Amino acid sequence: MGARVWGSARLGFVVCGYLAFFCGEFVPPTEAGCRERDSPNCCTGRNNECFEYTRRKTVCYCDTYCQKTRDCCEDYQHVCQISAIDCGVGSWGPWSSCTSLCGVGSTERSRQVSVPPRNGGTPCPDLKQRRGCFGNDAICNTVKEVAKILPDSFKRNFKDPWRRPHMLVKEEKASYCVYLRVKQASAACKLKLWTAQLVRERLVCAECQSDAMTKSDRCGGDGMENTRTFWAAASAPGCHGSWVRELSSEHCRCPPYSVLFV
């Protein structure tokens, strides 16, 4: 009698176990997933804030990255993949001009997004590309010119006492001024009073007088806007540096304590 009761109880345990198994497999309980998330239901890329809890109270994700880490919510495919829209981009535009007129620089091109990604679609690829370039503009020869300068105490507007009356007087051309921002000066410039003023970021007025002009009516090495050029002090050995031209003015005289082009 006791053996039969134990057999019936054992059979009951087995039956209940099978029922619990089949109920868990074929009768899905209410589940929280991507559909229950606040808008948006799905996210692009990797987003650790784009998650929800499963029926077992564990965390699952509704971002695109979950497909790689295999931790998507169970309804991810149904909710996110059906309505997913991948990013679409247009064709590449032309390459821009080289950032350096002379020497090493860079150039870039870009493209626009034509269809933004939605609902977990594939993120957009790079929209910009950059590569190196070497500028070789026609003005590069001008950039290579090194300006020779002297202090304004060497002004040339004086009468030559040795000039003979029959000698032809050279045509006097109007001076012009160039304002340049010093970018670099060597240590030797500190040794003389007039070159000691040529310090970094100081704005210097350089005057181009008639005797220093070339056939093109300009002084060699008078600089270029937004481009670094070079200078050297004619009466101070080892004093040299670079500057950038900011402004020029025709028919002009620089104020005292300026410099002259040689």
ChimeraX commands (.cxc) that place a marker at each C-alpha (Angstrom):
marker #1 position 0.00,0.00,0.00 radius 0.5
marker #1 position 2.80,2.39,0.93 radius 0.5
marker #1 position 4.66,1.61,-2.31 radius 0.5
marker #1 position 1.59,2.41,-4.40 radius 0.5
marker #1 position 1.06,5.75,-2.69 radius 0.5
marker #1 position 4.69,6.67,-3.32 radius 0.5
marker #1 position 4.39,5.64,-6.97 radius 0.5
marker #1 position 1.28,7.80,-7.42 radius 0.5
marker #1 position 3.00,10.79,-5.84 radius 0.5
marker #1 position 6.04,10.32,-8.06 radius 0.5
marker #1 position 3.84,10.13,-11.14 radius 0.5
marker #1 position 2.17,13.36,-10.04 radius 0.5
marker #1 position 5.51,15.13,-9.77 radius 0.5
marker #1 position 6.50,13.99,-13.26 radius 0.5
marker #1 position 3.19,15.12,-14.78 radius 0.5
marker #1 position 3.41,18.52,-13.13 radius 0.5
marker #1 position 6.99,18.91,-14.33 radius 0.5
marker #1 position 5.96,18.20,-17.92 radius 0.5
marker #1 position 3.04,20.61,-17.66 radius 0.5
marker #1 position 5.28,23.37,-16.31 radius 0.5
marker #1 position 7.73,22.79,-19.15 radius 0.5
marker #1 position 5.11,22.86,-21.88 radius 0.5
marker #1 position 3.41,25.92,-20.37 radius 0.5
marker #1 position 6.69,27.79,-20.37 radius 0.5
marker #1 position 7.43,26.83,-23.96 radius 0.5
marker #1 position 4.06,27.28,-25.65 radius 0.5
marker #1 position 2.32,29.92,-23.56 radius 0.5
marker #1 position 4.56,32.99,-23.65 radius 0.5
marker #1 position 4.02,35.30,-20.70 radius 0.5
marker #1 position 3.63,39.02,-21.07 radius 0.5
marker #1 position 7.03,40.41,-22.10 radius 0.5
marker #1 position 8.50,43.92,-21.97 radius 0.5
marker #1 position 10.80,44.74,-24.91 radius 0.5
marker #1 position 11.51,47.33,-27.60 radius 0.5
marker #1 position 7.81,47.87,-28.26 radius 0.5
marker #1 position 7.25,49.02,-24.68 radius 0.5
marker #1 position 10.10,51.55,-24.76 radius 0.5
marker #1 position 9.39,55.24,-24.75 radius 0.5
marker #1 position 10.01,56.86,-28.12 radius 0.5
marker #1 position 12.18,56.00,-29.91 radius 0.5
marker #1 position 11.59,52.29,-29.72 radius 0.5
marker #1 position 14.88,51.58,-31.46 radius 0.5
marker #1 position 18.25,53.36,-31.57 radius 0.5
marker #1 position 21.07,53.55,-34.10 radius 0.5
marker #1 position 24.67,52.61,-33.41 radius 0.5
marker #1 position 25.74,51.79,-29.88 radius 0.5
marker #1 position 23.55,53.39,-27.20 radius 0.5
marker #1 position 23.75,52.03,-23.66 radius 0.5
marker #1 position 20.66,54.04,-22.70 radius 0.5
marker #1 position 18.53,52.20,-25.27 radius 0.5
marker #1 position 17.51,49.23,-23.13 radius 0.5
marker #1 position 14.48,47.54,-21.57 radius 0.5
marker #1 position 13.88,44.69,-19.12 radius 0.5
marker #1 position 12.95,41.15,-20.13 radius 0.5
marker #1 position 10.34,39.01,-18.39 radius 0.5
marker #1 position 13.17,37.61,-16.29 radius 0.5
marker #1 position 14.06,41.18,-15.18 radius 0.5
marker #1 position 17.35,41.12,-17.05 radius 0.5
marker #1 position 18.48,43.94,-19.32 radius 0.5
marker #1 position 18.12,43.71,-23.09 radius 0.5
marker #1 position 18.93,46.32,-25.74 radius 0.5
marker #1 position 17.19,47.88,-28.72 radius 0.5
marker #1 position 20.17,49.52,-30.46 radius 0.5
marker #1 position 21.84,48.38,-33.66 radius 0.5
marker #1 position 24.93,47.27,-31.76 radius 0.5
marker #1 position 22.97,44.59,-29.89 radius 0.5
marker #1 position 23.09,42.42,-33.01 radius 0.5
marker #1 position 26.87,42.14,-32.54 radius 0.5
marker #1 position 26.76,41.60,-28.78 radius 0.5
marker #1 position 23.70,39.30,-29.07 radius 0.5
marker #1 position 21.84,40.98,-26.23 radius 0.5
marker #1 position 18.85,42.34,-28.18 radius 0.5
marker #1 position 15.37,42.21,-26.74 radius 0.5
marker #1 position 13.33,39.30,-28.06 radius 0.5
marker #1 position 11.06,41.53,-30.13 radius 0.5
marker #1 position 13.97,43.50,-31.64 radius 0.5
marker #1 position 13.74,41.84,-35.04 radius 0.5
marker #1 position 9.99,42.33,-35.24 radius 0.5
marker #1 position 9.89,45.92,-33.95 radius 0.5
marker #1 position 13.16,47.42,-35.19 radius 0.5
marker #1 position 14.25,45.56,-38.27 radius 0.5
marker #1 position 10.97,45.76,-40.17 radius 0.5
marker #1 position 10.79,49.55,-39.96 radius 0.5
marker #1 position 14.55,50.20,-40.05 radius 0.5
marker #1 position 15.75,52.74,-42.63 radius 0.5
marker #1 position 19.45,52.74,-43.45 radius 0.5
marker #1 position 21.40,55.96,-43.96 radius 0.5
marker #1 position 21.78,57.12,-47.54 radius 0.5
marker #1 position 24.48,59.52,-48.76 radius 0.5
marker #1 position 25.11,61.40,-51.99 radius 0.5
marker #1 position 28.19,61.43,-54.18 radius 0.5
marker #1 position 31.47,62.95,-53.09 radius 0.5
marker #1 position 31.93,66.61,-53.94 radius 0.5
marker #1 position 35.09,68.02,-55.54 radius 0.5
marker #1 position 38.33,68.33,-53.61 radius 0.5
marker #1 position 38.90,71.78,-52.09 radius 0.5
marker #1 position 41.92,73.94,-52.87 radius 0.5
marker #1 position 45.13,73.18,-51.02 radius 0.5
marker #1 position 45.28,75.02,-47.70 radius 0.5
marker #1 position 48.86,76.04,-48.45 radius 0.5
marker #1 position 49.65,78.12,-51.52 radius 0.5
marker #1 position 53.27,77.07,-51.22 radius 0.5
marker #1 position 54.43,73.83,-49.63 radius 0.5
marker #1 position 52.69,71.10,-47.66 radius 0.5
marker #1 position 49.00,71.54,-46.87 radius 0.5
marker #1 position 45.75,69.59,-46.94 radius 0.5
marker #1 position 42.61,69.36,-49.05 radius 0.5
marker #1 position 39.22,67.84,-48.29 radius 0.5
marker #1 position 35.93,66.85,-49.86 radius 0.5
marker #1 position 32.50,66.11,-48.41 radius 0.5
marker #1 position 29.14,64.54,-49.18 radius 0.5
marker #1 position 25.65,65.10,-47.85 radius 0.5
marker #1 position 23.15,62.81,-46.14 radius 0.5
marker #1 position 20.24,62.13,-48.47 radius 0.5
marker #1 position 18.33,59.72,-46.20 radius 0.5
marker #1 position 18.88,59.90,-42.42 radius 0.5
marker #1 position 18.82,56.56,-40.57 radius 0.5
marker #1 position 15.66,55.70,-38.64 radius 0.5
marker #1 position 14.51,52.97,-36.30 radius 0.5
marker #1 position 17.87,51.29,-35.89 radius 0.5
marker #1 position 18.97,51.54,-39.51 radius 0.5
marker #1 position 22.62,51.48,-40.52 radius 0.5
marker #1 position 24.42,54.64,-39.32 radius 0.5
marker #1 position 25.87,57.10,-41.84 radius 0.5
marker #1 position 29.43,56.56,-43.06 radius 0.5
marker #1 position 32.08,59.29,-42.99 radius 0.5
marker #1 position 30.90,62.49,-44.63 radius 0.5
marker #1 position 34.35,64.09,-45.00 radius 0.5
marker #1 position 37.67,62.96,-46.41 radius 0.5
marker #1 position 41.02,64.71,-46.11 radius 0.5
marker #1 position 44.36,64.14,-47.79 radius 0.5
marker #1 position 47.70,65.90,-48.07 radius 0.5
marker #1 position 48.68,68.24,-50.89 radius 0.5
marker #1 position 51.59,70.41,-51.99 radius 0.5
marker #1 position 50.85,73.96,-53.06 radius 0.5
marker #1 position 52.86,75.40,-55.90 radius 0.5
marker #1 position 51.13,78.65,-56.79 radius 0.5
marker #1 position 52.62,81.25,-59.12 radius 0.5
marker #1 position 53.26,83.48,-56.11 radius 0.5
marker #1 position 55.57,80.93,-54.48 radius 0.5
marker #1 position 58.64,82.66,-55.87 radius 0.5
marker #1 position 57.52,85.83,-54.08 radius 0.5
marker #1 position 57.16,83.92,-50.83 radius 0.5
marker #1 position 60.76,82.74,-51.11 radius 0.5
marker #1 position 62.06,86.32,-51.22 radius 0.5
marker #1 position 63.79,87.39,-48.03 radius 0.5
marker #1 position 63.27,91.05,-47.09 radius 0.5
marker #1 position 66.40,92.96,-46.16 radius 0.5
marker #1 position 65.61,95.68,-43.60 radius 0.5
marker #1 position 67.32,98.60,-41.87 radius 0.5
marker #1 position 66.19,101.01,-39.16 radius 0.5
marker #1 position 64.40,104.17,-40.34 radius 0.5
marker #1 position 67.46,106.23,-39.35 radius 0.5
marker #1 position 68.79,105.23,-42.78 radius 0.5
marker #1 position 66.11,107.24,-44.61 radius 0.5
marker #1 position 67.28,108.07,-48.11 radius 0.5
marker #1 position 65.36,111.28,-48.73 radius 0.5
marker #1 position 68.45,113.49,-48.51 radius 0.5
marker #1 position 70.29,115.52,-51.14 radius 0.5
marker #1 position 73.50,114.02,-52.45 radius 0.5
marker #1 position 76.23,116.68,-51.93 radius 0.5
marker #1 position 78.46,115.02,-54.54 radius 0.5
marker #1 position 75.96,115.11,-57.37 radius 0.5
marker #1 position 77.19,117.15,-60.36 radius 0.5
marker #1 position 74.73,119.66,-61.86 radius 0.5
marker #1 position 74.82,117.90,-65.23 radius 0.5
marker #1 position 74.00,114.48,-63.74 radius 0.5
marker #1 position 70.50,113.19,-64.33 radius 0.5
marker #1 position 68.35,113.00,-61.24 radius 0.5
marker #1 position 66.71,109.60,-60.74 radius 0.5
marker #1 position 62.93,109.74,-60.82 radius 0.5
marker #1 position 61.56,109.79,-57.28 radius 0.5
marker #1 position 58.67,107.40,-56.75 radius 0.5
marker #1 position 56.17,107.64,-53.95 radius 0.5
marker #1 position 56.89,105.46,-50.93 radius 0.5
marker #1 position 54.42,102.89,-49.62 radius 0.5
marker #1 position 54.06,101.26,-46.21 radius 0.5
marker #1 position 53.55,97.64,-45.26 radius 0.5
marker #1 position 52.38,96.57,-41.80 radius 0.5
marker #1 position 53.64,93.10,-40.88 radius 0.5
marker #1 position 53.06,90.93,-37.81 radius 0.5
marker #1 position 56.30,89.38,-36.55 radius 0.5
marker #1 position 55.99,85.62,-36.09 radius 0.5
marker #1 position 59.56,84.69,-35.29 radius 0.5
marker #1 position 62.84,86.46,-34.47 radius 0.5
marker #1 position 66.24,84.91,-33.77 radius 0.5
marker #1 position 68.10,85.43,-30.49 radius 0.5
marker #1 position 70.71,87.63,-32.22 radius 0.5
marker #1 position 68.04,90.31,-32.71 radius 0.5
marker #1 position 68.25,91.16,-28.99 radius 0.5
marker #1 position 71.81,92.44,-29.36 radius 0.5
marker #1 position 70.94,95.73,-31.07 radius 0.5
marker #1 position 68.52,98.41,-29.98 radius 0.5
marker #1 position 66.58,98.71,-33.25 radius 0.5
marker #1 position 66.28,94.96,-33.81 radius 0.5
marker #1 position 65.23,94.29,-30.21 radius 0.5
marker #1 position 61.78,95.67,-31.11 radius 0.5
marker #1 position 61.28,92.82,-33.58 radius 0.5
marker #1 position 59.57,90.48,-31.14 radius 0.5
marker #1 position 56.88,87.92,-31.76 radius 0.5
marker #1 position 53.35,89.24,-32.47 radius 0.5
marker #1 position 54.50,92.85,-32.70 radius 0.5
marker #1 position 53.09,94.86,-35.62 radius 0.5
marker #1 position 55.91,96.54,-37.51 radius 0.5
marker #1 position 55.68,99.22,-40.21 radius 0.5
marker #1 position 58.16,98.73,-43.05 radius 0.5
marker #1 position 58.55,101.52,-45.60 radius 0.5
marker #1 position 59.46,100.92,-49.22 radius 0.5
marker #1 position 61.23,103.99,-50.60 radius 0.5
marker #1 position 62.02,104.80,-54.19 radius 0.5
marker #1 position 65.69,103.74,-54.17 radius 0.5
marker #1 position 64.81,100.26,-52.86 radius 0.5
marker #1 position 62.12,99.55,-55.46 radius 0.5
marker #1 position 62.61,97.03,-58.23 radius 0.5
marker #1 position 61.44,97.49,-61.81 radius 0.5
marker #1 position 57.97,96.43,-60.69 radius 0.5
marker #1 position 57.83,99.43,-58.32 radius 0.5
marker #1 position 57.84,97.24,-55.23 radius 0.5
marker #1 position 60.38,96.21,-52.64 radius 0.5
marker #1 position 61.61,92.65,-52.58 radius 0.5
marker #1 position 60.18,90.55,-49.75 radius 0.5
marker #1 position 57.42,93.01,-48.83 radius 0.5
marker #1 position 55.27,90.10,-47.69 radius 0.5
marker #1 position 51.94,88.47,-48.49 radius 0.5
marker #1 position 48.64,88.46,-46.65 radius 0.5
marker #1 position 47.91,85.30,-44.64 radius 0.5
marker #1 position 51.25,83.81,-45.71 radius 0.5
marker #1 position 54.45,83.71,-43.68 radius 0.5
marker #1 position 57.49,85.24,-45.39 radius 0.5
marker #1 position 61.01,85.91,-44.15 radius 0.5
marker #1 position 63.20,88.90,-43.28 radius 0.5
marker #1 position 66.80,89.57,-42.29 radius 0.5
marker #1 position 68.34,92.62,-40.62 radius 0.5
marker #1 position 71.02,94.00,-42.95 radius 0.5
marker #1 position 73.15,95.61,-40.22 radius 0.5
marker #1 position 72.71,92.94,-37.54 radius 0.5
marker #1 position 74.44,89.63,-38.39 radius 0.5
marker #1 position 72.39,86.59,-37.39 radius 0.5
marker #1 position 69.18,88.57,-36.85 radius 0.5
marker #1 position 66.42,87.10,-38.98 radius 0.5
marker #1 position 62.88,85.79,-38.69 radius 0.5
marker #1 position 59.45,85.61,-40.29 radius 0.5
marker #1 position 56.33,87.78,-40.45 radius 0.5
marker #1 position 52.86,87.93,-42.02 radius 0.5
marker #1 position 51.59,90.91,-43.98 radius 0.5
marker #1 position 48.39,92.44,-42.58 radius 0.5
marker #1 position 48.01,95.79,-44.35 radius 0.5
marker #1 position 49.61,97.99,-47.01 radius 0.5
marker #1 position 49.14,101.67,-47.79 radius 0.5
marker #1 position 50.19,103.61,-50.88 radius 0.5
marker #1 position 51.82,107.06,-50.72 radius 0.5
marker #1 position 52.67,106.52,-47.09 radius 0.5
marker #1 position 55.44,107.21,-44.60 radius 0.5
marker #1 position 55.96,104.96,-41.60 radius 0.5
marker #1 position 56.04,106.53,-38.11 radius 0.5
marker #1 position 59.34,106.91,-36.20 radius 0.5
marker #1 position 61.19,103.80,-35.03 radius 0.5
marker #1 position 60.04,101.78,-38.01 radius 0.5
marker #1 position 62.11,99.89,-40.56 radius 0.5
marker #1 position 63.03,100.33,-44.22 radius 0.5
marker #1 position 63.29,97.84,-47.03 radius 0.5
marker #1 position 66.79,97.77,-48.53 radius 0.5
marker link #1:1,2 radius 0.2
marker link #1:2,3 radius 0.2
marker link #1:3,4 radius 0.2
marker link #1:4,5 radius 0.2
marker link #1:5,6 radius 0.2
marker link #1:6,7 radius 0.2
marker link #1:7,8 radius 0.2
marker link #1:8,9 radius 0.2
marker link #1:9,10 radius 0.2
marker link #1:10,11 radius 0.2
marker link #1:11,12 radius 0.2
marker link #1:12,13 radius 0.2
marker link #1:13,14 radius 0.2
marker link #1:14,15 radius 0.2
marker link #1:15,16 radius 0.2
marker link #1:16,17 radius 0.2
marker link #1:17,18 radius 0.2
marker link #1:18,19 radius 0.2
marker link #1:19,20 radius 0.2
marker link #1:20,21 radius 0.2
marker link #1:21,22 radius 0.2
marker link #1:22,23 radius 0.2
marker link #1:23,24 radius 0.2
marker link #1:24,25 radius 0.2
marker link #1:25,26 radius 0.2
marker link #1:26,27 radius 0.2
marker link #1:27,28 radius 0.2
marker link #1:28,29 radius 0.2
marker link #1:29,30 radius 0.2
marker link #1:30,31 radius 0.2
marker link #1:31,32 radius 0.2
marker link #1:32,33 radius 0.2
marker link #1:33,34 radius 0.2
marker link #1:34,35 radius 0.2
marker link #1:35,36 radius 0.2
marker link #1:36,37 radius 0.2
marker link #1:37,38 radius 0.2
marker link #1:38,39 radius 0.2
marker link #1:39,40 radius 0.2
marker link #1:40,41 radius 0.2
marker link #1:41,42 radius 0.2
marker link #1:42,43 radius 0.2
marker link #1:43,44 radius 0.2
marker link #1:44,45 radius 0.2
marker link #1:45,46 radius 0.2
marker link #1:46,47 radius 0.2
marker link #1:47,48 radius 0.2
marker link #1:48,49 radius 0.2
marker link #1:49,50 radius 0.2
marker link #1:50,51 radius 0.2
marker link #1:51,52 radius 0.2
marker link #1:52,53 radius 0.2
marker link #1:53,54 radius 0.2
marker link #1:54,55 radius 0.2
marker link #1:55,56 radius 0.2
marker link #1:56,57 radius 0.2
marker link #1:57,58 radius 0.2
marker link #1:58,59 radius 0.2
marker link #1:59,60 radius 0.2
marker link #1:60,61 radius 0.2
marker link #1:61,62 radius 0.2
marker link #1:62,63 radius 0.2
marker link #1:63,64 radius 0.2
marker link #1:64,65 radius 0.2
marker link #1:65,66 radius 0.2
marker link #1:66,67 radius 0.2
marker link #1:67,68 radius 0.2
marker link #1:68,69 radius 0.2
marker link #1:69,70 radius 0.2
marker link #1:70,71 radius 0.2
marker link #1:71,72 radius 0.2
marker link #1:72,73 radius 0.2
marker link #1:73,74 radius 0.2
marker link #1:74,75 radius 0.2
marker link #1:75,76 radius 0.2
marker link #1:76,77 radius 0.2
marker link #1:77,78 radius 0.2
marker link #1:78,79 radius 0.2
marker link #1:79,80 radius 0.2
marker link #1:80,81 radius 0.2
marker link #1:81,82 radius 0.2
marker link #1:82,83 radius 0.2
marker link #1:83,84 radius 0.2
marker link #1:84,85 radius 0.2
marker link #1:85,86 radius 0.2
marker link #1:86,87 radius 0.2
marker link #1:87,88 radius 0.2
marker link #1:88,89 radius 0.2
marker link #1:89,90 radius 0.2
marker link #1:90,91 radius 0.2
marker link #1:91,92 radius 0.2
marker link #1:92,93 radius 0.2
marker link #1:93,94 radius 0.2
marker link #1:94,95 radius 0.2
marker link #1:95,96 radius 0.2
marker link #1:96,97 radius 0.2
marker link #1:97,98 radius 0.2
marker link #1:98,99 radius 0.2
marker link #1:99,100 radius 0.2
marker link #1:100,101 radius 0.2
marker link #1:101,102 radius 0.2
marker link #1:102,103 radius 0.2
marker link #1:103,104 radius 0.2
marker link #1:104,105 radius 0.2
marker link #1:105,106 radius 0.2
marker link #1:106,107 radius 0.2
marker link #1:107,108 radius 0.2
marker link #1:108,109 radius 0.2
marker link #1:109,110 radius 0.2
marker link #1:110,111 radius 0.2
marker link #1:111,112 radius 0.2
marker link #1:112,113 radius 0.2
marker link #1:113,114 radius 0.2
marker link #1:114,115 radius 0.2
marker link #1:115,116 radius 0.2
marker link #1:116,117 radius 0.2
marker link #1:117,118 radius 0.2
marker link #1:118,119 radius 0.2
marker link #1:119,120 radius 0.2
marker link #1:120,121 radius 0.2
marker link #1:121,122 radius 0.2
marker link #1:122,123 radius 0.2
marker link #1:123,124 radius 0.2
marker link #1:124,125 radius 0.2
marker link #1:125,126 radius 0.2
marker link #1:126,127 radius 0.2
marker link #1:127,128 radius 0.2
marker link #1:128,129 radius 0.2
marker link #1:129,130 radius 0.2
marker link #1:130,131 radius 0.2
marker link #1:131,132 radius 0.2
marker link #1:132,133 radius 0.2
marker link #1:133,134 radius 0.2
marker link #1:134,135 radius 0.2
marker link #1:135,136 radius 0.2
marker link #1:136,137 radius 0.2
marker link #1:137,138 radius 0.2
marker link #1:138,139 radius 0.2
marker link #1:139,140 radius 0.2
marker link #1:140,141 radius 0.2
marker link #1:141,142 radius 0.2
marker link #1:142,143 radius 0.2
marker link #1:143,144 radius 0.2
marker link #1:144,145 radius 0.2
marker link #1:145,146 radius 0.2
marker link #1:146,147 radius 0.2
marker link #1:147,148 radius 0.2
marker link #1:148,149 radius 0.2
marker link #1:149,150 radius 0.2
marker link #1:150,151 radius 0.2
marker link #1:151,152 radius 0.2
marker link #1:152,153 radius 0.2
marker link #1:153,154 radius 0.2
marker link #1:154,155 radius 0.2
marker link #1:155,156 radius 0.2
marker link #1:156,157 radius 0.2
marker link #1:157,158 radius 0.2
marker link #1:158,159 radius 0.2
marker link #1:159,160 radius 0.2
marker link #1:160,161 radius 0.2
marker link #1:161,162 radius 0.2
marker link #1:162,163 radius 0.2
marker link #1:163,164 radius 0.2
marker link #1:164,165 radius 0.2
marker link #1:165,166 radius 0.2
marker link #1:166,167 radius 0.2
marker link #1:167,168 radius 0.2
marker link #1:168,169 radius 0.2
marker link #1:169,170 radius 0.2
marker link #1:170,171 radius 0.2
marker link #1:171,172 radius 0.2
marker link #1:172,173 radius 0.2
marker link #1:173,174 radius 0.2
marker link #1:174,175 radius 0.2
marker link #1:175,176 radius 0.2
marker link #1:176,177 radius 0.2
marker link #1:177,178 radius 0.2
marker link #1:178,179 radius 0.2
marker link #1:179,180 radius 0.2
marker link #1:180,181 radius 0.2
marker link #1:181,182 radius 0.2
marker link #1:182,183 radius 0.2
marker link #1:183,184 radius 0.2
marker link #1:184,185 radius 0.2
marker link #1:185,186 radius 0.2
marker link #1:186,187 radius 0.2
marker link #1:187,188 radius 0.2
marker link #1:188,189 radius 0.2
marker link #1:189,190 radius 0.2
marker link #1:190,191 radius 0.2
marker link #1:191,192 radius 0.2
marker link #1:192,193 radius 0.2
marker link #1:193,194 radius 0.2
marker link #1:194,195 radius 0.2
marker link #1:195,196 radius 0.2
marker link #1:196,197 radius 0.2
marker link #1:197,198 radius 0.2
marker link #1:198,199 radius 0.2
marker link #1:199,200 radius 0.2
marker link #1:200,201 radius 0.2
marker link #1:201,202 radius 0.2
marker link #1:202,203 radius 0.2
marker link #1:203,204 radius 0.2
marker link #1:204,205 radius 0.2
marker link #1:205,206 radius 0.2
marker link #1:206,207 radius 0.2
marker link #1:207,208 radius 0.2
marker link #1:208,209 radius 0.2
marker link #1:209,210 radius 0.2
marker link #1:210,211 radius 0.2
marker link #1:211,212 radius 0.2
marker link #1:212,213 radius 0.2
marker link #1:213,214 radius 0.2
marker link #1:214,215 radius 0.2
marker link #1:215,216 radius 0.2
marker link #1:216,217 radius 0.2
marker link #1:217,218 radius 0.2
marker link #1:218,219 radius 0.2
marker link #1:219,220 radius 0.2
marker link #1:220,221 radius 0.2
marker link #1:221,222 radius 0.2
marker link #1:222,223 radius 0.2
marker link #1:223,224 radius 0.2
marker link #1:224,225 radius 0.2
marker link #1:225,226 radius 0.2
marker link #1:226,227 radius 0.2
marker link #1:227,228 radius 0.2
marker link #1:228,229 radius 0.2
marker link #1:229,230 radius 0.2
marker link #1:230,231 radius 0.2
marker link #1:231,232 radius 0.2
marker link #1:232,233 radius 0.2
marker link #1:233,234 radius 0.2
marker link #1:234,235 radius 0.2
marker link #1:235,236 radius 0.2
marker link #1:236,237 radius 0.2
marker link #1:237,238 radius 0.2
marker link #1:238,239 radius 0.2
marker link #1:239,240 radius 0.2
marker link #1:240,241 radius 0.2
marker link #1:241,242 radius 0.2
marker link #1:242,243 radius 0.2
marker link #1:243,244 radius 0.2
marker link #1:244,245 radius 0.2
marker link #1:245,246 radius 0.2
marker link #1:246,247 radius 0.2
marker link #1:247,248 radius 0.2
marker link #1:248,249 radius 0.2
marker link #1:249,250 radius 0.2
marker link #1:250,251 radius 0.2
marker link #1:251,252 radius 0.2
marker link #1:252,253 radius 0.2
marker link #1:253,254 radius 0.2
marker link #1:254,255 radius 0.2
marker link #1:255,256 radius 0.2
marker link #1:256,257 radius 0.2
marker link #1:257,258 radius 0.2
marker link #1:258,259 radius 0.2
marker link #1:259,260 radius 0.2
marker link #1:260,261 radius 0.2
marker link #1:261,262 radius 0.2
view
